[in-house]
């Protein structure tokens, strides 16, 4: 783990360089304290704000483009919470948990089905009452339905895992993926019998629209739309609007590509205010940071 001096030295170099590369998608998500532990939230929030102040984040005398500000904003938050509470893999844990849960439930139901079947045979052998036999039969059918339901869940987990693997393979090499999965077993493409110029001329003449730029009058059979009565509100989102949106999100919602969950902005009002400032700056400058923010 990097020391405090090494961490802020790297951030300071990053700030002074003026070069902001697009970060990769974070494959980890932050571990946050329980919502009830307000002291822990307050302590880590004060640490984040102190580090913002140390590097001069958000100060007018140290101008910075919105891409750089957003990058530093996310990096400081992520590194601070990572040092305090740690991180966990967002993909492996969910996959492992889902498979282990389904396997354990299937094993428990198999055991109950075996016990129910044995009990059912014992009731018939001892000539038990019809009510007892029928009750045990219904219990057996209930376990069978539950077993089938879990089997469908297992198939869905396998389908999701396969889909995730396909997505990863496609992102790594789309052409190789198509070659191995889409065109497998198909005949190879036939070599065109015409030149490139002949093909270009053919498609230009076939799909050319000489009237494309001509003015078209409003059709008489379509009623004209009315002028808007209320002007569009183009003012930046307020803190109240952003706060209301955050409240509508679940605390355990999956974080975005940056690995920072919604609950962090819910529990840290000072950090939320800095986020509101960044959103307002994006709005005023008409600039949208690159993805992963």
N, C-alpha and C positions, 0 to 999 in steps of 0.2 A: 504493500500500500504506500502511495506517495505521501510524503510529509506535507505539512501545511505550507512551508516555504516553496516546495517544488510545485505544488498545485497552483498557488497564486502567481508564481513566476511564469508558468506556462500560460495562464489566463492573461497575464499582463502582456506577454509577448504576442499573444493572439490579438489582444486589443490594439496594440501599437502597430501591428503589421498592416492593418487595413485590408487584409486578404481573408475572405470568409468562404471556405469551401463548404459545399453541401454535405452534411454528415450522413453516414449510412443509417439505415433503420436500426433502432436500438432493439436488440433481441432480449433485453432484460427489462423487467419492470421493478419499480421501487417497492420496497417493503415499508409500509407506513404503520405508525402506532394505532391502537384502537381509538375510536372517536372519543371515548370517555376520558382518555388521558390528555386533558387539555394542557397540563403543564409541559408535557413532552412536545406537543405541537407548538406551544408558545416559545419554548426554548430553541427549537430548531428554526423557527421562523425568524427569531432575533438574530440567529447566526447567519442566516441567508441575507438579511437586510444589512448586517454589519459588513459582510463580504461585498455586497453591492456598493456600499459606501467606500470601501477600501480601494476598489478599482475605478471609482468615479462613474458608476453606471447610471445613465439617465441624466447626467449633468449637461447643461447647455454649453459650458466652456469646453467640453470634450465631445464634439459632434461625431456622429457615427451613423452609417446607413442602417436602414431597418433590418436588413439581413444580418448584420453584425450584432445589433442589439438583441434581436430575437435569439440568435445563437448563444450569446453570452448568458442571456436570461435563463435559457433552458439548461445550459451546461452548469452554471453555478447551483441551480436548484437540484439538478440530478446528482452532482458530485457531493453536495452537502448531505442530502438525505441518504445517499449511498454509504458515506462514511459513518453516519449515525445509526442507520437501521439495516443497511445491506440491500441486496437485490436478489431476485430469483428469475429463472428462465421462464418466459411467458408461454413457451410452446411445450417443452418437455414435461413440465409439471402437470399441465392440463391433460395431455395425452396419457401419461402414466396413471394419473388419478382416475380417468375415465375407464381405462382398461382394468385396473385393479378393482374398481367398484363393481363393474359388471361381472368379473370373474368371481368375486366373493359372494355376490348375490346369487349367481347361478349355482355355486357350490352349496349355499344354504338351502336353496329351493330343492335341489336334487335330494338333499338329506331329508327334507320334510316330505317330499313325494314318496321316498322310500319308506319312511315311517308310516305315512298315511296308507300306502298300499298294504303294508303288513297288518296294520290295524283293521283295514277293510276285510282282509281275508280271515282274520281272527273272529270278527263279528259274524261273518257268514258261517264259519266253522262251528261257532258256539250257538248258532241259531238265535242271534240277538233280535231285538224288535226291529220292525221295518223302519221306524223313525231314526234309530241309531245308524242303521245301514245307509239310509238316504242322506242323513246328515254328513256321514263320512264320505259318501260319493260326491256330494256337493263340494266338500272341502278339497277332495282330489281334483275335481274339475277347476276349482279356483286356482289351485297351485299350477295346473297345466297352463291355464291362461296367463298366469303371471310369468311362468317359464318362457312361454312363447313371446311375451312382450319383451323380456330381457334379451331374448335371442335377436329380436328385431333391433333393439338398441345396440347390441354387439355388431350387427351387420352395418348399422349406421356409423358406428365408430370406425369400423374398417373402411367404409366408403370415404369418410372424411380424411382418414390417414392417407388413403390412396390419392385422393384429390389434392391434398397438401403436397404429397410427393411429386405429383404431376406438375403442380404449379412451380415448385422449386426447380424441377428439371427443365420446364419451359423457360423460366427466367434465366437459367444458366446458359442455355443454347436453344433458342426457338427453332432454328433450322434443323438441328439434329433431332429435336423432339418430334417435329412434323414428319421427318423422314422415317423415324422408328415407329410412330404410332398412327399417323394418318395415312401415309402413302405406302404402308407396309403391304406387300403382296400385290400391289397394283403395277401395271405395266409402266415402264419408263416413258417420259414425255417424248413425243415425236418431234424431230427437228423441223422447224418451219421451212417451207419450200420457197419463201420469198425473202427479199432483203429487208433491212430495218427501215429504209426510206419508203419502200412500197407499203409496208405495214402502217407506218406513221401516216402516210397520205390517205390510205383507206379509212382509218379510224377518224381522221380529221374531217373527211368529207361525209362520213356516215353520221357522226355526232355533232356536226357543225350546226349552229343555230344563228342564222344571220339577223333574226329579229330579236335577239336577246336583249339588246340595249334600247329597243323601241319603247316609247311611253304607252302604257295601257290605261285607258280610261276606266273609271270606277263602274262596274256593272250596274245597270239600271235595276236589276231584280234583287240586289242586295242592299239592305238599308244601311246607311252610314252610321258609324259609331258616334256616340255623343262625346263631347269634350269632357275630360275629367273634372269633377267638381272639387276634389281635394288634391292638393299638390303633394307630390311624393316627398316624404321626410328623408332628406339626405344628410341629416346630422349624424355624427358618429354614435355608436351604441353607448348608452350610459352605463354607469356602474350597476345601477339597479337592474337594467335589462340583462347584463351579463350574469349578475348574481342570481336572478330568477332562472336563467337557463341552467346554471350550475346546480341549482336546487332541484331541477327536474331530472337530473342525472342520478343514477344509483351510485352509492359509495363504492360498490364492488364492480362497477363497469370497467371493461377492459380499457387500458390506456391507449393513447394514440401511438404513432411511430416513435415519439420521443420517450416513451416509457413512463410518463408522469400521469398519475391517475387524477380524476376529477376531485376526489376527496381532498387532495392537497390544497386546491384553490378554495374549497369550501371552508376548511379549517384554518386557513392562513389569510386573514383579511388584508394584511400589508402586502403580501405577495400578489394577492388578487388586484390590489390597486395598481401595482406596477404593470400587471397584465392589461388592465383597462387603458393605461397610458400608451402601451405599445399598440393596442388595437386602434386607439384614436389616432396615433401617428400614422399607422398603415392607411387609415381612412382618409386623413388629410392629404397625404402624399400620393394617394392612389397607387400604392405599391403593395404587392402581395408577396410575402417571403416564399422561397422555394419550399417544396414538399418536406415532410418530416418535422414540420413545426405545428 
